[in-house]
Amino acid sequence: MCTTGTFQGTKLKKIKRMTLQESFAIENGSSNIEEVTEFSKAFRVDTLGNIEAGESFTIPTGADYKIWRQRVMRGGQPVVDRDGKPVVAEYIKCLTDKNRIVNFFPSSLTKIAFKVDPETGKDLTSDRIVRPSGDIVDYVKAHPNMTETMKALQGCTIKCHEYDKVPVRAFGVPNDKATKKDVEYNNIGKWSLVGENKPANWGA
């Protein structure tokens, strides 16, 4: 919280930062977001995340740890999969070292991006798959039950070192019909666990 002071003779007011609990009230008021008790195999949508390169954040504990499920929307309508089921993304709200509340999608640590030609939107013939990297990525791969893994990481701090912006084709567009206008960019990150706190099975 900023302290009261003066600027050119004008008294400054205290600026109150939103708490995680206050941010939960906003999520509860959204028609396409709900609180859930565990992670499912959610569609991997990084474009909904807002963690900046170079920023670190701590997985909350206690009452501040909540899992949120968001229905993915496009053009004001929910996106559905091939079976007609709503496409969703799941996240935890965390506080960063910049005192920002962000949405962390654990799928950011596991997603795979299929790189396309940014000029045509068509599949590349080689080096198509781009994956996230870092020790926390390796940990999640070794412990794929995301619900239990994120519980083990409560109180631990994760850092996003950098992003590789990968050209991909928009969801649902077939390769033979793709054009340049169907190209989107996914952030594939380099991540690590920082600080002294480690999960009990770290390195196991």
C-alpha positions as protocol buffer text, in pm:
chain_id: "A"
residue {
  index: 1
  type: MET
  ca { x: 0 y: 0 z: 0 }
}
residue {
  index: 2
  type: CYS
  ca { x: 133 y: 343 z: -91 }
}
residue {
  index: 3
  type: THR
  ca { x: 181 y: 587 z: 194 }
}
residue {
  index: 4
  type: THR
  ca { x: 30 y: 933 z: 216 }
}
residue {
  index: 5
  type: GLY
  ca { x: 259 y: 1213 z: 105 }
}
residue {
  index: 6
  type: THR
  ca { x: 264 y: 1542 z: -85 }
}
residue {
  index: 7
  type: PHE
  ca { x: 338 y: 1632 z: -446 }
}
residue {
  index: 8
  type: GLN
  ca { x: 386 y: 1997 z: -531 }
}
residue {
  index: 9
  type: GLY
  ca { x: 187 y: 2092 z: -224 }
}
residue {
  index: 10
  type: THR
  ca { x: -99 y: 1849 z: -298 }
}
residue {
  index: 11
  type: LYS
  ca { x: -175 y: 1577 z: -47 }
}
residue {
  index: 12
  type: LEU
  ca { x: -169 y: 1232 z: -200 }
}
residue {
  index: 13
  type: LYS
  ca { x: -428 y: 975 z: -101 }
}
residue {
  index: 14
  type: LYS
  ca { x: -345 y: 621 z: 0 }
}
residue {
  index: 15
  type: ILE
  ca { x: -383 y: 375 z: -288 }
}
residue {
  index: 16
  type: LYS
  ca { x: -531 y: 47 z: -170 }
}
residue {
  index: 17
  type: ARG
  ca { x: -426 y: -261 z: -365 }
}
residue {
  index: 18
  type: MET
  ca { x: -693 y: -523 z: -437 }
}
residue {
  index: 19
  type: THR
  ca { x: -656 y: -840 z: -234 }
}
residue {
  index: 20
  type: LEU
  ca { x: -698 y: -1192 z: -371 }
}
residue {
  index: 21
  type: GLN
  ca { x: -1021 y: -1226 z: -175 }
}
residue {
  index: 22
  type: GLU
  ca { x: -1156 y: -907 z: -333 }
}
residue {
  index: 23
  type: SER
  ca { x: -1061 y: -1035 z: -679 }
}
residue {
  index: 24
  type: PHE
  ca { x: -1258 y: -1355 z: -610 }
}
residue {
  index: 25
  type: ALA
  ca { x: -1576 y: -1152 z: -582 }
}
residue {
  index: 26
  type: ILE
  ca { x: -1523 y: -1029 z: -938 }
}
residue {
  index: 27
  type: GLU
  ca { x: -1483 y: -1384 z: -1067 }
}
residue {
  index: 28
  type: ASN
  ca { x: -1795 y: -1493 z: -884 }
}
residue {
  index: 29
  type: GLY
  ca { x: -1986 y: -1217 z: -1059 }
}
residue {
  index: 30
  type: SER
  ca { x: -1892 y: -1337 z: -1408 }
}
residue {
  index: 31
  type: SER
  ca { x: -2137 y: -1551 z: -1602 }
}
residue {
  index: 32
  type: ASN
  ca { x: -1867 y: -1759 z: -1774 }
}
residue {
  index: 33
  type: ILE
  ca { x: -1640 y: -1824 z: -1471 }
}
residue {
  index: 34
  type: GLU
  ca { x: -1698 y: -2069 z: -1186 }
}
residue {
  index: 35
  type: GLU
  ca { x: -1502 y: -2195 z: -888 }
}
residue {
  index: 36
  type: VAL
  ca { x: -1415 y: -2566 z: -906 }
}
residue {
  index: 37
  type: THR
  ca { x: -1243 y: -2808 z: -670 }
}
residue {
  index: 38
  type: GLU
  ca { x: -995 y: -2968 z: -908 }
}
residue {
  index: 39
  type: PHE
  ca { x: -825 y: -2930 z: -1244 }
}
residue {
  index: 40
  type: SER
  ca { x: -954 y: -3116 z: -1546 }
}
residue {
  index: 41
  type: LYS
  ca { x: -781 y: -3169 z: -1878 }
}
residue {
  index: 42
  type: ALA
  ca { x: -870 y: -2817 z: -1985 }
}
residue {
  index: 43
  type: PHE
  ca { x: -806 y: -2670 z: -2326 }
}
residue {
  index: 44
  type: ARG
  ca { x: -473 y: -2492 z: -2315 }
}
residue {
  index: 45
  type: VAL
  ca { x: -527 y: -2122 z: -2366 }
}
residue {
  index: 46
  type: ASP
  ca { x: -233 y: -1898 z: -2289 }
}
residue {
  index: 47
  type: THR
  ca { x: -382 y: -1590 z: -2450 }
}
residue {
  index: 48
  type: LEU
  ca { x: -597 y: -1550 z: -2137 }
}
residue {
  index: 49
  type: GLY
  ca { x: -293 y: -1527 z: -1909 }
}
residue {
  index: 50
  type: ASN
  ca { x: -141 y: -1195 z: -1803 }
}
residue {
  index: 51
  type: ILE
  ca { x: 195 y: -1289 z: -1650 }
}
residue {
  index: 52
  type: GLU
  ca { x: 478 y: -1077 z: -1787 }
}
residue {
  index: 53
  type: ALA
  ca { x: 822 y: -1201 z: -1887 }
}
residue {
  index: 54
  type: GLY
  ca { x: 1060 y: -1152 z: -1592 }
}
residue {
  index: 55
  type: GLU
  ca { x: 777 y: -1162 z: -1337 }
}
residue {
  index: 56
  type: SER
  ca { x: 752 y: -1410 z: -1050 }
}
residue {
  index: 57
  type: PHE
  ca { x: 441 y: -1512 z: -857 }
}
residue {
  index: 58
  type: THR
  ca { x: 360 y: -1724 z: -555 }
}
residue {
  index: 59
  type: ILE
  ca { x: 100 y: -2001 z: -551 }
}
residue {
  index: 60
  type: PRO
  ca { x: -141 y: -1901 z: -271 }
}
residue {
  index: 61
  type: THR
  ca { x: -219 y: -2104 z: 40 }
}
residue {
  index: 62
  type: GLY
  ca { x: -524 y: -2147 z: 261 }
}
residue {
  index: 63
  type: ALA
  ca { x: -835 y: -1952 z: 169 }
}
residue {
  index: 64
  type: ASP
  ca { x: -645 y: -1764 z: -103 }
}
residue {
  index: 65
  type: TYR
  ca { x: -600 y: -2084 z: -303 }
}
residue {
  index: 66
  type: LYS
  ca { x: -893 y: -2131 z: -539 }
}
residue {
  index: 67
  type: ILE
  ca { x: -928 y: -2295 z: -880 }
}
residue {
  index: 68
  type: TRP
  ca { x: -1130 y: -2109 z: -1141 }
}
residue {
  index: 69
  type: ARG
  ca { x: -1276 y: -2244 z: -1465 }
}
residue {
  index: 70
  type: GLN
  ca { x: -1349 y: -2004 z: -1749 }
}
residue {
  index: 71
  type: ARG
  ca { x: -1549 y: -2077 z: -2061 }
}
residue {
  index: 72
  type: VAL
  ca { x: -1360 y: -1963 z: -2369 }
}
residue {
  index: 73
  type: MET
  ca { x: -1556 y: -1709 z: -2574 }
}
residue {
  index: 74
  type: ARG
  ca { x: -1512 y: -1590 z: -2931 }
}
residue {
  index: 75
  type: GLY
  ca { x: -1723 y: -1316 z: -3084 }
}
residue {
  index: 76
  type: GLY
  ca { x: -1945 y: -1317 z: -2777 }
}
residue {
  index: 77
  type: GLN
  ca { x: -2023 y: -1687 z: -2818 }
}
residue {
  index: 78
  type: PRO
  ca { x: -1879 y: -1986 z: -2626 }
}
residue {
  index: 79
  type: VAL
  ca { x: -1623 y: -2196 z: -2814 }
}
residue {
  index: 80
  type: VAL
  ca { x: -1715 y: -2566 z: -2831 }
}
residue {
  index: 81
  type: ASP
  ca { x: -1506 y: -2872 z: -2911 }
}
residue {
  index: 82
  type: ARG
  ca { x: -1579 y: -3138 z: -3173 }
}
residue {
  index: 83
  type: ASP
  ca { x: -1823 y: -3305 z: -2936 }
}
residue {
  index: 84
  type: GLY
  ca { x: -2013 y: -2982 z: -2880 }
}
residue {
  index: 85
  type: LYS
  ca { x: -1883 y: -2938 z: -2526 }
}
residue {
  index: 86
  type: PRO
  ca { x: -1772 y: -2592 z: -2406 }
}
residue {
  index: 87
  type: VAL
  ca { x: -1399 y: -2528 z: -2425 }
}
residue {
  index: 88
  type: VAL
  ca { x: -1267 y: -2415 z: -2087 }
}
residue {
  index: 89
  type: ALA
  ca { x: -944 y: -2292 z: -1930 }
}
residue {
  index: 90
  type: GLU
  ca { x: -853 y: -2324 z: -1562 }
}
residue {
  index: 91
  type: TYR
  ca { x: -637 y: -2100 z: -1347 }
}
residue {
  index: 92
  type: ILE
  ca { x: -534 y: -1981 z: -1003 }
}
residue {
  index: 93
  type: LYS
  ca { x: -520 y: -1614 z: -907 }
}
residue {
  index: 94
  type: CYS
  ca { x: -175 y: -1526 z: -771 }
}
residue {
  index: 95
  type: LEU
  ca { x: 13 y: -1222 z: -641 }
}
residue {
  index: 96
  type: THR
  ca { x: 334 y: -1130 z: -825 }
}
residue {
  index: 97
  type: ASP
  ca { x: 656 y: -963 z: -718 }
}
residue {
  index: 98
  type: LYS
  ca { x: 519 y: -648 z: -886 }
}
residue {
  index: 99
  type: ASN
  ca { x: 223 y: -656 z: -647 }
}
residue {
  index: 100
  type: ARG
  ca { x: -14 y: -747 z: -929 }
}
residue {
  index: 101
  type: ILE
  ca { x: -289 y: -1008 z: -918 }
}
residue {
  index: 102
  type: VAL
  ca { x: -256 y: -1236 z: -1219 }
}
residue {
  index: 103
  type: ASN
  ca { x: -427 y: -1543 z: -1359 }
}
residue {
  index: 104
  type: PHE
  ca { x: -185 y: -1838 z: -1372 }
}
residue {
  index: 105
  type: PHE
  ca { x: -290 y: -2118 z: -1604 }
}
residue {
  index: 106
  type: PRO
  ca { x: -91 y: -2430 z: -1505 }
}
residue {
  index: 107
  type: SER
  ca { x: -140 y: -2551 z: -1862 }
}
residue {
  index: 108
  type: SER
  ca { x: 122 y: -2286 z: -1951 }
}
residue {
  index: 109
  type: LEU
  ca { x: 377 y: -2537 z: -1819 }
}
residue {
  index: 110
  type: THR
  ca { x: 251 y: -2829 z: -2026 }
}
residue {
  index: 111
  type: LYS
  ca { x: 113 y: -2691 z: -2351 }
}
residue {
  index: 112
  type: ILE
  ca { x: 256 y: -2764 z: -2694 }
}
residue {
  index: 113
  type: ALA
  ca { x: 239 y: -2513 z: -2977 }
}
residue {
  index: 114
  type: PHE
  ca { x: 231 y: -2632 z: -3338 }
}
residue {
  index: 115
  type: LYS
  ca { x: 422 y: -2371 z: -3532 }
}
residue {
  index: 116
  type: VAL
  ca { x: 289 y: -2259 z: -3870 }
}
residue {
  index: 117
  type: ASP
  ca { x: 420 y: -2041 z: -4149 }
}
residue {
  index: 118
  type: PRO
  ca { x: 322 y: -1688 z: -4038 }
}
residue {
  index: 119
  type: GLU
  ca { x: 272 y: -1582 z: -4401 }
}
residue {
  index: 120
  type: THR
  ca { x: 34 y: -1862 z: -4498 }
}
residue {
  index: 121
  type: GLY
  ca { x: -103 y: -2016 z: -4177 }
}
residue {
  index: 122
  type: LYS
  ca { x: -6 y: -2358 z: -4313 }
}
residue {
  index: 123
  type: ASP
  ca { x: 178 y: -2632 z: -4120 }
}
residue {
  index: 124
  type: LEU
  ca { x: 557 y: -2635 z: -4130 }
}
residue {
  index: 125
  type: THR
  ca { x: 726 y: -2951 z: -4255 }
}
residue {
  index: 126
  type: SER
  ca { x: 992 y: -2955 z: -3979 }
}
residue {
  index: 127
  type: ASP
  ca { x: 1053 y: -2816 z: -3631 }
}
residue {
  index: 128
  type: ARG
  ca { x: 678 y: -2777 z: -3582 }
}
residue {
  index: 129
  type: ILE
  ca { x: 649 y: -2849 z: -3210 }
}
residue {
  index: 130
  type: VAL
  ca { x: 750 y: -2584 z: -2956 }
}
residue {
  index: 131
  type: ARG
  ca { x: 743 y: -2673 z: -2586 }
}
residue {
  index: 132
  type: PRO
  ca { x: 790 y: -2477 z: -2260 }
}
residue {
  index: 133
  type: SER
  ca { x: 1114 y: -2531 z: -2071 }
}
residue {
  index: 134
  type: GLY
  ca { x: 1260 y: -2504 z: -1720 }
}
residue {
  index: 135
  type: ASP
  ca { x: 1289 y: -2704 z: -1398 }
}
residue {
  index: 136
  type: ILE
  ca { x: 927 y: -2643 z: -1295 }
}
residue {
  index: 137
  type: VAL
  ca { x: 817 y: -2771 z: -1638 }
}
residue {
  index: 138
  type: ASP
  ca { x: 1017 y: -3090 z: -1579 }
}
residue {
  index: 139
  type: TYR
  ca { x: 858 y: -3124 z: -1234 }
}
residue {
  index: 140
  type: VAL
  ca { x: 505 y: -3098 z: -1370 }
}
residue {
  index: 141
  type: LYS
  ca { x: 584 y: -3353 z: -1641 }
}
residue {
  index: 142
  type: ALA
  ca { x: 699 y: -3595 z: -1370 }
}
residue {
  index: 143
  type: HIS
  ca { x: 384 y: -3529 z: -1161 }
}
residue {
  index: 144
  type: PRO
  ca { x: 101 y: -3501 z: -1417 }
}
residue {
  index: 145
  type: ASN
  ca { x: -191 y: -3496 z: -1169 }
}
residue {
  index: 146
  type: MET
  ca { x: -234 y: -3119 z: -1181 }
}
residue {
  index: 147
  type: THR
  ca { x: -471 y: -3100 z: -884 }
}
residue {
  index: 148
  type: GLU
  ca { x: -223 y: -3271 z: -652 }
}
residue {
  index: 149
  type: THR
  ca { x: 79 y: -3103 z: -808 }
}
residue {
  index: 150
  type: MET
  ca { x: -58 y: -2752 z: -757 }
}
residue {
  index: 151
  type: LYS
  ca { x: -146 y: -2838 z: -397 }
}
residue {
  index: 152
  type: ALA
  ca { x: 216 y: -2944 z: -346 }
}
residue {
  index: 153
  type: LEU
  ca { x: 332 y: -2612 z: -494 }
}
residue {
  index: 154
  type: GLN
  ca { x: 130 y: -2394 z: -257 }
}
residue {
  index: 155
  type: GLY
  ca { x: 361 y: -2133 z: -105 }
}
residue {
  index: 156
  type: CYS
  ca { x: 621 y: -2185 z: -379 }
}
residue {
  index: 157
  type: THR
  ca { x: 727 y: -1911 z: -620 }
}
residue {
  index: 158
  type: ILE
  ca { x: 748 y: -1952 z: -997 }
}
residue {
  index: 159
  type: LYS
  ca { x: 922 y: -1716 z: -1237 }
}
residue {
  index: 160
  type: CYS
  ca { x: 856 y: -1664 z: -1606 }
}
residue {
  index: 161
  type: HIS
  ca { x: 1193 y: -1574 z: -1754 }
}
residue {
  index: 162
  type: GLU
  ca { x: 1092 y: -1515 z: -2114 }
}
residue {
  index: 163
  type: TYR
  ca { x: 840 y: -1598 z: -2384 }
}
residue {
  index: 164
  type: ASP
  ca { x: 884 y: -1730 z: -2734 }
}
residue {
  index: 165
  type: LYS
  ca { x: 597 y: -1593 z: -2945 }
}
residue {
  index: 166
  type: VAL
  ca { x: 504 y: -1884 z: -3167 }
}
residue {
  index: 167
  type: PRO
  ca { x: 284 y: -1839 z: -3478 }
}
residue {
  index: 168
  type: VAL
  ca { x: -2 y: -2089 z: -3463 }
}
residue {
  index: 169
  type: ARG
  ca { x: -325 y: -2141 z: -3654 }
}
residue {
  index: 170
  type: ALA
  ca { x: -652 y: -2030 z: -3498 }
}
residue {
  index: 171
  type: PHE
  ca { x: -845 y: -2306 z: -3323 }
}
residue {
  index: 172
  type: GLY
  ca { x: -1076 y: -2500 z: -3556 }
}
residue {
  index: 173
  type: VAL
  ca { x: -922 y: -2382 z: -3885 }
}
residue {
  index: 174
  type: PRO
  ca { x: -808 y: -2677 z: -4104 }
}
residue {
  index: 175
  type: ASN
  ca { x: -465 y: -2666 z: -4262 }
}
residue {
  index: 176
  type: ASP
  ca { x: -594 y: -2670 z: -4621 }
}
residue {
  index: 177
  type: LYS
  ca { x: -816 y: -2367 z: -4564 }
}
residue {
  index: 178
  type: ALA
  ca { x: -570 y: -2162 z: -4356 }
}
residue {
  index: 179
  type: THR
  ca { x: -453 y: -1818 z: -4465 }
}
residue {
  index: 180
  type: LYS
  ca { x: -238 y: -1549 z: -4311 }
}
residue {
  index: 181
  type: LYS
  ca { x: -541 y: -1399 z: -4136 }
}
residue {
  index: 182
  type: ASP
  ca { x: -582 y: -1723 z: -3937 }
}
residue {
  index: 183
  type: VAL
  ca { x: -240 y: -1686 z: -3772 }
}
residue {
  index: 184
  type: GLU
  ca { x: -232 y: -1617 z: -3397 }
}
residue {
  index: 185
  type: TYR
  ca { x: 61 y: -1604 z: -3157 }
}
residue {
  index: 186
  type: ASN
  ca { x: 99 y: -1823 z: -2850 }
}
residue {
  index: 187
  type: ASN
  ca { x: 344 y: -1748 z: -2570 }
}
residue {
  index: 188
  type: ILE
  ca { x: 562 y: -2049 z: -2491 }
}
residue {
  index: 189
  type: GLY
  ca { x: 764 y: -1969 z: -2179 }
}
residue {
  index: 190
  type: LYS
  ca { x: 1080 y: -2055 z: -1995 }
}
residue {
  index: 191
  type: TRP
  ca { x: 987 y: -2111 z: -1628 }
}
residue {
  index: 192
  type: SER
  ca { x: 1167 y: -2193 z: -1305 }
}
residue {
  index: 193
  type: LEU
  ca { x: 1100 y: -2242 z: -936 }
}
residue {
  index: 194
  type: VAL
  ca { x: 1270 y: -1965 z: -737 }
}
residue {
  index: 195
  type: GLY
  ca { x: 1313 y: -1895 z: -366 }
}
residue {
  index: 196
  type: GLU
  ca { x: 1363 y: -2132 z: -75 }
}
residue {
  index: 197
  type: ASN
  ca { x: 1021 y: -2301 z: -73 }
}
residue {
  index: 198
  type: LYS
  ca { x: 1011 y: -2631 z: -263 }
}
residue {
  index: 199
  type: PRO
  ca { x: 742 y: -2902 z: -276 }
}
residue {
  index: 200
  type: ALA
  ca { x: 811 y: -3210 z: -65 }
}
residue {
  index: 201
  type: ASN
  ca { x: 867 y: -3426 z: -373 }
}
residue {
  index: 202
  type: TRP
  ca { x: 1088 y: -3174 z: -555 }
}
residue {
  index: 203
  type: GLY
  ca { x: 1366 y: -3356 z: -737 }
}
residue {
  index: 204
  type: ALA
  ca { x: 1206 y: -3695 z: -672 }
}
